[in-house]
Amino acid sequence: MEDKIIEIKPILTKKFNLKNRLDEIDNIVKKASYDGYLWSRFNILIGKWEKGKAIDGCFREVKQPPSYRELERQTGRNHPDIKRWYDLYKNNPDRKKYILIAKKQAEIWTERAFEYRLPKHEDWLRIYNIWNLKQSESEEDFFGIFPSIFMENLLYYHTEKNDLIYDPFAGSGTTVDVCIKMNRRFCCSDLVVHPGRKNIEKWNIQNGLPINLEKPDLVFLDPPYWIQAKNKYSKSSDDLANMPLDEFYNAFLKFLGLLANWKIKRIAIVIQPTQYLNKNHDFEDHIFKFNEFLSDKYNIEMRYILPYSTEQYNAQQVEIMKKEKKALNLIRDLVIWKIK
């Protein structure tokens, strides 16, 4: 059995966080347990079909098929079971089609057995479209992290189990962890990959879509919030955060165009408006630019407001904006578009 023991490798973070480490171990154990249970249920169903096929072969070899009770005497198997196996095969003689049926049934059984994997809804589910973050839910190990509780709600409302989620700005791996937790498949990449995250590939969206990417059900985009993240992720000129605004839009909208042309069912983007700390304190609301680009092929399914705390600004900045009669931005937008 030792060769089947799961290997738990640490995710290297900037600082040790016991809660994150324990959650990480839980997710790995649950994923391994879930996969093992799913595979065992699937094989049991295939085994029943094969038994039915063997019984059918027995019936075909003799002119007068024995009764189920006679088969019970010959095989030592319960005669109602023998009949069920044979009926299963008769109803599904095509093995390829039955494999699909068995896979679906195994998934249903597994989901019922693993309903405890998520906390109760009242612990994490956001009922309204303003998603405040409690202090106990804060995750600060990485710059620009998208909180896992927000990802749980996004996947709960806009995906189904076994859907494929594509995240090309995977960062610290929140999408990976939550997809494992919620039984979603994932393909994750980033321009800069954090050490220890082997399930995140290094990829630059300016090179287009990964060659072997299966068509996802939802694409989640959490790009650098442009100049607000300048040099925070990398010093590369290919980094969206380090580009002039027109180049940032050109690169990002080109990638959005690839997704739209592929007719991805849902596209989700989270981004904060840019409020320049310049003389005029100009305000650039990126989400409207993205909606303008997508509106021909997509409708907005939902818009969520993700407030920050007031600690985003220091006292001096607050006083300056008071005098200039300028309001300070304290939100991120999370918008989900659904194809028309």
GIPELIN-V605626 format. One line per field, one symbol per residue. burial: + if it has 16 or more other ideal C-beta (glycine too) atoms within 10 Angstrom, else -. Layout:
burial = ???
//
This chain:
burial = ----------+-+------+---+--++-+++-+---+--++--++-++-+++-++-----------+--++---------+--++-++--+-----+---++--++-++------++-------+----+-------+----+++++++++++++-++---++++++++++++++++++++++-++++++-++--+--+--+++---+---+--++++++++++++++---+-----+++++----++-++--++--++---++++++++++++-----+----++--++-++--++-----+-+------+---------------++-+++++++--
//
